[in-house]
């Protein structure tokens, strides 16, 4: 699943607004539609599962349906 980096002001409670480049990638490249779930990474180390609620030219919005910690450490013992 593709993850999008979210600006600090993109998340307001459970609402997410994707910036123009991310909205373009969602709509034109991935052909995502309202109702689909994508992942976003915020600046605080969380992965947000976001259900898209609206897709428009240069703008995408969604609602957070899940949060988890961003796993950055390798599970392998080196």
Backbone bond lengths (Angstrom), bond angles and torsions (degrees), N, CA, C in turn:
res aa  C-N    CA-C-N  psi(-1)  N-CA   C-N-CA  omega(-1)  CA-C   N-CA-C  phi
1 X - - - 1.447 - - 1.529 108.16 -
2 X 1.306 116.03 138.20 1.449 122.11 179.38 1.520 110.10 -75.91
3 X 1.326 115.42 135.56 1.467 121.06 176.68 1.521 109.19 -109.11
4 X 1.321 114.27 141.59 1.454 120.98 178.82 1.518 109.43 -114.09
5 X 1.319 116.57 137.90 1.458 121.09 175.34 1.527 107.61 -81.51
6 X 1.322 115.44 130.55 1.456 121.12 -177.48 1.518 110.60 -106.11
7 X 1.305 116.17 136.68 1.462 121.27 175.06 1.531 108.78 -67.49
8 X 1.340 117.62 153.37 1.470 119.68 -178.90 1.527 113.82 -56.52
9 X 1.322 117.64 -32.33 1.461 120.07 -179.25 1.532 113.07 -89.66
10 X 1.333 117.90 3.83 1.464 121.35 -178.97 1.527 112.44 -77.15
11 X 1.334 116.59 -24.70 1.457 120.87 -177.64 1.522 109.62 -106.01
12 X 1.314 116.02 124.15 1.460 122.29 178.32 1.527 107.31 -129.47
13 X 1.332 116.47 93.98 1.461 120.58 -174.85 1.512 109.67 68.99
14 X 1.323 116.58 -115.23 1.467 121.15 177.91 1.525 112.38 -104.21
15 X 1.323 118.00 5.72 1.462 122.20 179.18 1.519 110.05 -98.81
16 X 1.326 116.78 138.70 1.461 122.55 179.71 1.522 108.29 -128.45
17 X 1.340 115.70 133.32 1.460 121.95 174.49 1.520 106.79 -119.19
18 X 1.322 116.92 117.99 1.465 121.90 179.28 1.519 109.56 -81.32
19 X 1.339 116.34 144.87 1.462 120.03 178.86 1.534 109.64 -72.19
20 X 1.324 116.41 171.38 1.465 121.81 -174.08 1.535 113.36 -58.78
21 X 1.358 119.94 -46.23 1.468 118.08 179.10 1.531 113.08 -63.06
22 X 1.332 117.23 -39.66 1.461 120.08 178.67 1.528 110.47 -67.66
23 X 1.332 117.30 -40.15 1.458 121.13 178.16 1.527 110.71 -63.59
24 X 1.324 116.84 -40.02 1.467 121.01 176.95 1.525 109.90 -62.29
25 X 1.326 116.95 -45.66 1.463 121.00 -179.25 1.537 110.50 -63.82
26 X 1.322 116.36 -42.05 1.460 120.13 178.20 1.529 111.63 -62.23
27 X 1.315 116.09 -49.02 1.462 120.28 -173.53 1.508 115.62 -79.78
28 X 1.324 117.12 -43.68 1.467 120.21 -173.48 1.526 113.49 -92.80
29 X 1.323 117.43 -37.61 1.469 120.39 -176.07 1.528 110.83 -88.83
30 X 1.330 116.60 -53.08 1.470 120.28 -178.04 1.526 112.38 -85.20
31 X 1.326 116.51 -14.21 1.463 122.83 -178.14 1.529 111.93 54.28
32 X 1.329 114.91 41.85 1.461 121.30 177.52 1.525 109.05 -72.66
33 X 1.311 115.19 150.64 1.467 120.86 -179.97 1.517 109.25 -128.90
34 X 1.316 116.15 165.10 1.457 120.99 176.93 1.529 108.89 -57.05
35 X 1.330 114.92 137.45 1.457 121.35 -178.23 1.517 113.80 102.95
36 X 1.329 117.14 -20.95 1.462 120.47 179.22 1.523 110.42 -78.51
37 X 1.329 115.44 155.91 1.461 121.26 179.83 1.522 109.49 -108.06
38 X 1.340 115.39 130.16 1.467 122.93 176.54 1.521 107.49 -126.31
39 X 1.329 116.13 169.39 1.459 120.30 178.90 1.518 110.36 -114.04
40 X 1.331 114.75 142.95 1.450 121.89 176.08 1.515 109.50 -130.26
41 X 1.311 116.78 144.62 1.463 122.25 178.26 1.517 107.43 -111.16
42 X 1.340 115.52 121.31 1.462 118.65 178.43 1.528 109.56 -91.92
43 X 1.284 117.13 174.96 1.459 121.28 -176.23 1.509 114.72 -76.04
44 X 1.330 117.89 -5.57 1.467 119.99 -177.73 1.522 113.15 -99.17
45 X 1.323 117.86 9.74 1.458 120.74 176.97 1.511 115.04 87.86
46 X 1.322 117.34 23.93 1.458 121.11 178.01 1.517 110.61 -114.39
47 X 1.334 115.02 145.18 1.456 121.60 171.63 1.527 106.66 -100.82
48 X 1.318 116.07 124.27 1.451 121.35 -178.48 1.524 109.38 -106.54
49 X 1.317 116.98 127.53 1.459 121.53 170.18 1.517 106.19 -87.80
50 X 1.324 116.19 122.31 1.466 121.69 -172.30 1.527 109.56 -122.00
51 X 1.340 115.70 124.14 1.465 120.56 173.06 1.526 107.33 -88.91
52 X 1.331 116.07 121.47 1.455 120.92 -179.40 1.524 110.07 -67.90
53 X 1.327 116.09 131.11 1.460 120.72 179.65 1.521 112.13 -106.79
54 X 1.328 117.49 -28.50 1.466 119.72 177.62 1.520 109.61 -152.50
55 X 1.323 114.17 141.61 1.455 122.12 177.26 1.522 107.15 -127.16
56 X 1.325 116.06 126.00 1.463 121.29 176.95 1.523 107.56 -139.33
57 X 1.288 116.88 172.56 1.450 121.33 -179.67 1.529 110.20 -62.07
58 X 1.317 117.05 112.51 1.454 121.72 177.95 1.517 115.07 76.73
59 X 1.331 117.74 10.82 1.455 119.99 -178.01 1.530 109.26 -149.85
60 X 1.321 115.59 133.56 1.460 121.57 175.68 1.521 108.05 -138.87
61 X 1.315 115.98 139.49 1.454 121.89 179.81 1.517 109.06 -130.81
62 X 1.338 114.53 155.65 1.450 118.94 178.31 1.509 111.29 -158.79
63 X 1.321 114.67 178.50 1.455 122.27 179.13 1.531 108.14 -125.75
64 X 1.322 115.85 138.99 1.467 121.64 -178.29 1.530 108.90 -73.16
65 X 1.332 116.27 126.60 1.463 121.31 177.52 1.521 111.94 -112.13
66 X 1.342 117.07 -9.11 1.455 120.48 178.05 1.509 111.73 -166.22
67 X 1.324 114.98 150.09 1.469 121.55 178.12 1.519 108.59 -133.35
68 X 1.330 116.67 141.89 1.465 121.54 174.97 1.520 108.70 -149.37
69 X 1.323 115.15 160.64 1.465 120.28 179.23 1.525 109.20 -74.32
70 X 1.318 116.00 142.58 1.458 121.95 178.25 1.519 108.42 -77.32
71 X 1.335 116.84 116.30 1.464 121.87 -179.75 1.527 108.69 -82.63
72 X 1.329 116.23 109.60 1.460 119.86 -178.42 1.516 113.17 -108.81
73 X 1.318 117.26 -11.16 1.465 120.87 -179.65 1.523 110.28 -92.59
74 X 1.307 116.47 143.18 1.454 121.52 177.51 1.523 109.92 -70.15
75 X 1.334 117.78 139.46 1.454 119.87 177.07 1.531 112.96 -75.33
76 X 1.323 116.60 -7.58 1.462 121.19 -178.74 1.529 110.72 -84.08
77 X 1.320 116.32 137.99 1.448 121.68 176.82 1.525 107.60 -88.65
78 X 1.319 116.96 110.72 1.467 121.13 -177.28 1.510 110.89 -100.44
